Amino acid sequence: MLDVHRLRLLRELERRGTLAAVARALSYSPSAISQQLAQLESETGVRLLEHVGRGVRLTEQARILVAHTDAILGRLEVAEAELAASSTEVTGTLRVASFQSVLLALAPAALSLLAERHPGLRVEITQQDAGEAFAGLLSHDFDLVLGEEYPGQPHPPMSGVDTEDLAFDEMRIALPATGPHSRAHASLADLADTPWVLDPPGSPTGRWARTLCHDAGFAPDVRFESADLLLQVHLVETGHAATLLPDLVWTDRPRTVGLHHLPGRPRRRLFTGVRHGAALHPAPRAFRDGLHHGLRLARAEV
C-alpha cells in the first residue's frame, strides 16, 4: 500500500519544482523530503526522480503517479468535507487569499458575522493577486481565494477549482473634485492630457485600463503606478491624477472625488474559488455566505 503522505510530497515537488521549495512550504528539511521520496521509490519499485544539475525532476513514472495522487487527495478532501458538514459546529482554520478592494469593502463584515455565528472558526487572510492566489489554492496554501475578471479579459477555467460568482462591480472614471483636472462632465476621450495613476501594466487591472484608454484614442500619461487602491484614491482626492476605480472602494468611505460613467458602464466580475473536493466543506461555505452578507451591507449604504 502506497503511503498517502509520501504521494503528497511527490505531488508538491511536481507543483513547486524544487526540494527546497517543498521543504519551505511544508516546514520540513530538504533532506527529510529526499528521504521520504526515496522510500516512495522503494514502495513503488520504479525510479521517480532523476538529477538535473543541482536539482531533480520527475520521471515519466512519477508523473503518472502524480496524476493518480490528485484524484486520491481529491477524494480524501471530499471525505473530510462531508465529515465536517455532518457536525453542527464550524471549526478549524480557513486560509483565504484576497485582493485589496474586497478586503477593504467586504471582509470586515464577513469576519464579524463569522465571529458571531462560528466562533470556533479561525480565518487567516493574505493579500494576494488573483493569479498567484489560484496557484496557491491548488498547492493547498489557501482554502479559498477571491478572483476578479475584467471585460474582454476572461479568467481561464482552472481544473480542480469550483468557482462561484460574488458580484459584478461597476468601474468608473475618478477625477479630482476641484482643481485643474476636475470636470463637471467627462468622457474618457476628454482625458488624454490628464495625468493618471494606474495599476502596473502586467496586472489584469492595468492591462484593462490601458486598453480602454487606447480604444478611446490615446495613451494614458501614467505619472504614478501602484496597485494600492488607497494610494490611487489619495492621489485623485489631492488633485494629482485620474484613475479608474470600482464602486466597492466607496464602501464606508465618503465619495470625495468626481465619478463618471465609462462607455457601456463596464463591470468587473468578482468570484470565489475553492478546490472541488472542498466545495461542500462548511468553512468555505460560511465565508462565502459572509462575503454575500458584506456585499448586501455595502450596497445598502450606497
N, C-alpha and C positions, 0 to 999 in steps of 0.2 A: 504494500500500500504506500503510495507516494505521500510525502509529508506536505500538507497544505501551506504551512509557514514557509517552507523552502521554495515551493512553487511561487508563492507571492514574491519572494526575493528575486527570483528569476524574472518575473514579470516587471518588477520595479527596475531591474537592470535594463530591460528592453526599453522601458519608457524614459529612464533618466540618463542612460548612456555610459555612466562610469560607476565603478565600485564606490568611489569616494562620494559621489552624489547620492547613491543609495544609502550609504552609511550615515551621511548628514541628515537625510530625510527621516530615517528610522531610528536614529540615535544608537547606532552600532559602530564598531570599528571596522575599517575595510577588511582587516584580517578575519574578523568574525564572519563577515559576509562571504568571503572566499571559502572559509571552512564549510559553511552551510551549503554553498553551491557545489563544492567538491563532494560532499555527502550525497547531494541530489544526483550527481553524476553516477555515484556508486549504486544508488537505488534504481536508476533508470537503465544502467548498463550501456549508456551511449555518451559520447563527448558532447558537452553542452556549450563550452566556451573555448575560444581559440585566441591566442595572444596576437595583438597587432601593435607593434611598437611597445609603448609602456602601458597600453591598455588592453582590454579584451573586447571581443564581440561575440554575439550569439551565433551558434551554428544553425544550420537548417533544421536539425532535430530539435534544438532549443526553441526555435520559433514555432514549430508545431506544438510543442508543449505549452508555450505561452498562450496560443490560441485556445487551447482547452482550459487553461488556467483562468482566463477571462470568464468563460462560461461557469466554471466551478465557483469562483468568487462571487459571480452574479447570483447564483442560486443560493449561496450562503447568506448574501446580503438580503435577499428576499425572505429567507427564513428568519433572519434577525428582525426584519421589518414586521413580519406577521406576529412574531412573539411580542414585540414592543406594542403593536396595535391591540393585542389582547389584554394589555394592562390598562387599568383605569388612570394611572399616573403617567405623565410625560416627563421623563427624566433623561439624564445623560448630558453629553456635550454636543452642541451643534456648531460646526465651524462654517462660517459664512464669508464669502468674498463679494464685495460690492464696490461700486464707484461712488464718487463724491456726492452727486446730486441726490441719489437715493438715500445715502447715509444722512444727509442734512435734512431731507424732507420727510422721509417715511420711517427710517429706522428707530428714532426715539419713541414714536407712538407704538410701534410694533414691540419694542422691548418693554415698554410699560405694560402693555396688555399681557405679554408672556409672563412677566414677573407676577402679575395678579392671578392669572389663570394656571400657570405652570411653574410654580416657584422652584421645583426640582430640576428644571431645565437650565443648563448653563449655555449661554450663547457667546461665542467668540467671533468677532468681526474684524476682517482685514480689508483695508482699502486696496483694491487691485483692479487693473484694467481688465476688460472682459476676456480678451484673448488669452492672457496668462491665467486668468481665473478658471476658464474651462479646461485648460491643460491640467491645472491643479486639481480640478474636480475628478478627472479621470485617473489621476495619480493618487487619489484619496487624501490629498492635502486639505481639501474642503468637502463639505457635505452638501452645500447649496451655494449657488452663485447667481449674481444678477448680471443680466446681459442687456445690451441695447442695440438697436438696428435703425439705421438712418435711411431715408428714402433713396432708392436706387442702389443701396448697398446691403443686399440681403445677407443675413447671418448664415453661413454654411451649416447645413444639418450635421450634427455630430453623432456618430454611432455610440450607443450606450447611454445617451443623455435624454431624460424626459424634460421637456420644456413646457412652460405654462405662461400665457400672457398675463402681465400685470397691469399695464396701462398704455395708452397712446397719448404722448405728451407734446403739445404744440411747441414749435420753435419759432422765436420772434427776433426781429432786429431790436437791439437795445442800444439807445443813444443817450448821451448826456441830457439832462433836463434843462440845463442852462449852458450858456457859453457858445463859442463859435461852431461847435459840432452838433448843437441841438437842432431839432426840426419839429415843427408842428405836425407835418405830414412828410413821410419819406418812403420812397421805394428803394429797393436795393441798388438800382442803376444810378440813383442820385448820390451815392456814397463812394464814388470812385476816388475822390480826393481826400477821403476821411481816413485818419489813422485807425488801425484795427488791433485788437487783441484776440488771438485765436489759439486753439489747441495746436500742438505740433502737427506738421503735415503728414506724419506717418500714422497718426491715430485716426480711427473712424470719423470722429467729430471734425478733426482738422481737414481731412480729405473732403468730407461732405461740404464744409463751409467754403473751402477754396473752389470746389467745383461749382457751387452755387454762384459765387461771385464771377467766375469765368463765364458761366452761362448768361449772366447779366451784362457781360461785355467789358469786364475789367479784371485786372489782377489786384487783389486787395493789398493795400500798403500796410503790411503787418509790422508794426513797431514793437509789439510785445507778444511773446509766445509762451503760453503756460496752460497746463491742463487744470490749474487751480481755479474753480469757478468763483470762489470768494475774491480772489485777486482780480479776475475779469470784472466782476460786479464793481469792485472798488475803483478800478481804472475808468469805468464808464461813469460811475457816480461823481468822480472828481473831475470829469470833463476831458479826459485824456484820450479816449478811444471809443470805438463802436465795437460791438460783438454780436453774436447770435446766442441766445440763451433759451433753455427750456423753461416752461411755465412752472415746473416744480421748484425752481430756485426761489420763488417768491413765497413759498410756504413759511409762515412765521416770520416773514420779513416785509417791511413796508416797501412799496414799489416806488423807489426814488429815482428811477430813470424813465426815459420815454420808450415805450414799447410799441412796435409797429409790425403789422402782419406781413409775412412773406407771400409771394405769389403762390396761390394754391393752398396756403396755410398748411405747410408740411408738418408732420408729426413724427417723432421718433417712437419706436416700439420698445417698451420695457418688458422684460420677461425674466422668469427664474428658471434655473436648471438644476436638476438633481440626477444622480445616476439612476438608471432604470430600476435596479434592484432595490433602491431606497425610496421609490416614488410613493409607496404606501406607508412609509415609516411616519409615526405621529409627530416626530420632532420637526422635520422639514415642512410637514403639512401645517403644523401650528405656526411656524414662522411665515409661511405663505399667507395664512389667514391674517396674521398680524400686519403684514405689509398692506393687504387689502383694507384693513381697518385704518391704517395710517393714511392710505390714499383717500378714503371717504372723509376723514377729518380734514385733510388738506384741501379737498375740493369744496367742502362746506365753508371753509374760510375765505375762498376766493370771491 
